[in-house]
Amino acid sequence: MATSSAAASAMDPTEEPPAKRARHQEEAVETPVPAAEVSAALPAEQQQEEVPGSGGSGDIDLDGEFDALLGGEAPLAAPSEAGAAVSSAGGDEELLMQQLLEPPPPAPPEEQARRKFAERLSRMERLDEEALPEMLKELQEVASSWGSIRRMRSVALLLVYVSRSSRVCRAAFVAEGLGLLGELLGDSVTALEAGSATERQEAGMRCLACLACLAALPIGRSTMWEQRLTLGKPFDRLHRWCGREKSALAAELRAPTQALCRRWRQQPKPALQDGSPEKKALRVKVLEIIKQGLQGIAGCSPASPGPGPGMLSPGLGMPSATVAAEVETALFGLHGGATAEYRQHARMLRNNLALAGNAFLRNRILAGEISAKELAEMDSRSLAPESLQEKRRVAELETLRSVVAKSPTPEKSHMDWRDATYDPSTGASREDLEAASQEQQQQPKGSSSSDGGMPAPAPLLRAANPTATPLPMEPPPTPFTDGHPATPLRQGMAADHQVMPEVMATPAPEEEDEQGTELIRWFSQTVM
């Protein structure tokens, strides 16, 4: 039964043999199915979603796209896709144009205030001492609302302008701005010690502004000791940091720091820092004497007059105590210690400065026009009031005129321009005398004249010898032309070619402070 069913299935005419069936499968793989048949076999919903393309096909020609890409051309897209791309590109251009034409968003009020402060400084050719107090007050009271970075940048920008200002402006800054300088320096050193790379770069620029200002201010070792809590300690921290670090930023800050240290190290220690108690007491007494002179006080007694009406108003000059400390240090260094000349010089300063007519001189000293070193080197004649100096000049001029009028007129001396060989007794030169003696010696002894054996007379001596060779002379430094013969240099020179005197080269203009300009540009940048 089983064998009959197997034989029947083997002989079924509708079933293909295995070999033929395998060949038909290979032909089906090799022969692509037409797109129309595939589309007809799909459901009706999918047939409606097909997008008709070129050549009756809904797909993009992938071979054509590949060939276009290889040829450097853009692939051809369907019409709908091309239109969408054009509309998208146009929208992007319009959006870009709108962004370019739109005004930038307004800066925050804090940034606007900082920018106005920087513009006020840039409009000034040179910082004025009258505008300085207002700017210092704004930075101390108002700029705290701008933010820490904006305020510190504004302070550093002001320091750069102070370093470029006049002596009077720098003296006014010493009176009111040293605390602000110490605050900026301390904050910058803190950022150098424990800040990030960006913070250290910003702090380094601020330190450069502080060092430039310190180098320009009329302060020395005494003032740094007086301001040791606000300014001296931050500077010591910066000095230690520059010596400890080995970065490029530390090397840039090390040069101006060492320059300040060398300048202050050449000055003696201030009076309050002296180690000897006796010497310290003497120096403090001398300091008080100089301070009284700067204040216009003639003596130490209670009956001595107080400061005169010509003293500077507060805020327009350095404090008298600060100037007195600097002057005392300069005197101590000038005389090499607390000598008798040191004390006498201090009393001379006090007596001359306290004169009623010396208010102008005191104002100049407190305003910084005369430095402490210059004041220590002035004598009593230079310290006298201007009216007394004018009287002395007039008296000296009158005395000089009277001496010139009473002096007799000197007689004109008859100078002999002939050389040293000329003998006025004989009227002949030394060479002529020697020639005559030689001729007389060469004459024979037995020879005599025709009238009685008398020796022949010596030849007459000539007063001048035109054939004598002139002595070599140095050419004159300047060619003479007024009635004198031309010099050998001018004889062979053409008339149109004259010797032109050397003209000194015009001094080149002062080089611009590149570091200051770079600092101003840095601190004027917008803070976001």
Stockholm file with secondary structure:
# STOCKHOLM 1.0

chainA/1-528         MATSSAAASAMDPTEEPPAKRARHQEEAVETPVPAAEVSAALPAEQQQEEVPGSGGSGDIDLDGEFDALLGGEAPLAAPSEAGAAVSSAGGDEELLMQQLLEPPPPAPPEEQARRKFAERLSRMERLDEEALPEMLKELQEVASSWGSIRRMRSVALLLVYVSRSSRVCRAAFVAEGLGLLGELLGDSVTALEAGSATERQEAGMRCLACLACLAALPIGRSTMWEQRLTLGKPFDRLHRWCGREKSALAAELRAPTQALCRRWRQQPKPALQDGSPEKKALRVKVLEIIKQGLQGIAGCSPASPGPGPGMLSPGLGMPSATVAAEVETALFGLHGGATAEYRQHARMLRNNLALAGNAFLRNRILAGEISAKELAEMDSRSLAPESLQEKRRVAELETLRSVVAKSPTPEKSHMDWRDATYDPSTGASREDLEAASQEQQQQPKGSSSSDGGMPAPAPLLRAANPTATPLPMEPPPTPFTDGHPATPLRQGMAADHQVMPEVMATPAPEEEDEQGTELIRWFSQTVM
#=GR chainA/1-528 SS CHHHHHHHHHTCTTSCCHHHHHHHHHHHHHSCCCHHHHHHHSCHHHHHHCCCCGGGCSSCCHHHHHHHHHTTCCCCCCHHHHHHHHHHHHHHHHHHHHHHHSCCCCCCHHHHHHHHHHHHHHHCSSCCTTTHHHHHHIIIIIGGGGCHHHHHHHHHHHHHHHHTSCHHHHHHHHHHSHHHHHHHHHHHHHHHHHCCHHHHHHHHHHHHHHHHHHHHSSCCHHHHHHTIIIIIHHHHHHHHHHHHCCSHHHHHHHHHHHHHHHHHHTSCCCGGGCSCHHHHHHHHHHHHHHHHHHTTCCCSSTTSCCCCTTSCCTTSSCCHHHHHHHHHHHHHHHHTSSCHHHHHHHHHHHHHHTSGGGHHHHHHHHTTSSCHHHHHTCCHHHHSCHHHHHHHHHHHHHHHHHHHHHSCCCCCCCCCCSCTTEETTTTEEHHHHHHHHHHHHHSCSSCCCTTTSCCCCCCCCCSCCTTSCCCCCCCCSSCCCSSSCCCHHHHTSCTTCCCCCCCCCCCCCCCCCHHHHHHHHHHTSCCC
#=GC SS_cons         CHHHHHHHHHTCTTSCCHHHHHHHHHHHHHSCCCHHHHHHHSCHHHHHHCCCCGGGCSSCCHHHHHHHHHTTCCCCCCHHHHHHHHHHHHHHHHHHHHHHHSCCCCCCHHHHHHHHHHHHHHHCSSCCTTTHHHHHHIIIIIGGGGCHHHHHHHHHHHHHHHHTSCHHHHHHHHHHSHHHHHHHHHHHHHHHHHCCHHHHHHHHHHHHHHHHHHHHSSCCHHHHHHTIIIIIHHHHHHHHHHHHCCSHHHHHHHHHHHHHHHHHHTSCCCGGGCSCHHHHHHHHHHHHHHHHHHTTCCCSSTTSCCCCTTSCCTTSSCCHHHHHHHHHHHHHHHHTSSCHHHHHHHHHHHHHHTSGGGHHHHHHHHTTSSCHHHHHTCCHHHHSCHHHHHHHHHHHHHHHHHHHHHSCCCCCCCCCCSCTTEETTTTEEHHHHHHHHHHHHHSCSSCCCTTTSCCCCCCCCCSCCTTSCCCCCCCCSSCCCSSSCCCHHHHTSCTTCCCCCCCCCCCCCCCCCHHHHHHHHHHTSCCC
//
